[in-house]
Amino acid sequence: MKTLDTMTEEERSLLLFLETQATDHGGCVKTIHMNKDDMGIAKQWNQEGFIKFGRICSRDLSSFGSNWCLLSDEAWQLVHAERRARALLMWAKRTWKTTDEMKG
């Protein structure tokens, strides 16, 4: 079982990218946004069952992408945890104040 602590920064970044493709693009992946290492990780994750990843049939290719992805339950749990951690980090780094903070 994977954990965020054992994943590299590149793996966490790829997981976030694939989650966006699954959520916002129906699973279509534009591999032009992936490098050789990303492709290798995606293929490895596919073999492990962490994600499902493959090519779209040539007759169905479009500008939306040439590959597809589907995340496992484990991948969904980890990507949620990673998004939450990034949101908390960005909140801590913000340079602006909320109106609630100005009241006290």
ChimeraX attribute file (.defattr): number of C-alpha atoms within 10 A of each C-alpha:
attribute: neighborCount
match mode: 1-to-1
recipient: residues
	/A:1	6
	/A:2	10
	/A:3	11
	/A:4	13
	/A:5	8
	/A:6	10
	/A:7	12
	/A:8	10
	/A:9	11
	/A:10	12
	/A:11	16
	/A:12	18
	/A:13	15
	/A:14	19
	/A:15	23
	/A:16	19
	/A:17	16
	/A:18	26
	/A:19	20
	/A:20	16
	/A:21	20
	/A:22	17
	/A:23	13
	/A:24	10
	/A:25	15
	/A:26	13
	/A:27	21
	/A:28	26
	/A:29	25
	/A:30	17
	/A:31	15
	/A:32	8
	/A:33	8
	/A:34	14
	/A:35	9
	/A:36	9
	/A:37	12
	/A:38	17
	/A:39	14
	/A:40	12
	/A:41	15
	/A:42	23
	/A:43	16
	/A:44	14
	/A:45	16
	/A:46	18
	/A:47	12
	/A:48	10
	/A:49	14
	/A:50	19
	/A:51	22
	/A:52	17
	/A:53	23
	/A:54	16
	/A:55	13
	/A:56	16
	/A:57	9
	/A:58	8
	/A:59	6
	/A:60	8
	/A:61	13
	/A:62	11
	/A:63	8
	/A:64	15
	/A:65	18
	/A:66	18
	/A:67	16
	/A:68	21
	/A:69	21
	/A:70	21
	/A:71	22
	/A:72	14
	/A:73	11
	/A:74	14
	/A:75	22
	/A:76	17
	/A:77	12
	/A:78	18
	/A:79	23
	/A:80	13
	/A:81	14
	/A:82	17
	/A:83	13
	/A:84	12
	/A:85	12
	/A:86	12
	/A:87	12
	/A:88	11
	/A:89	11
	/A:90	11
	/A:91	11
	/A:92	9
	/A:93	9
	/A:94	8
	/A:95	7
	/A:96	8
	/A:97	8
	/A:98	7
	/A:99	8
	/A:100	7
	/A:101	8
	/A:102	7
	/A:103	6
	/A:104	5
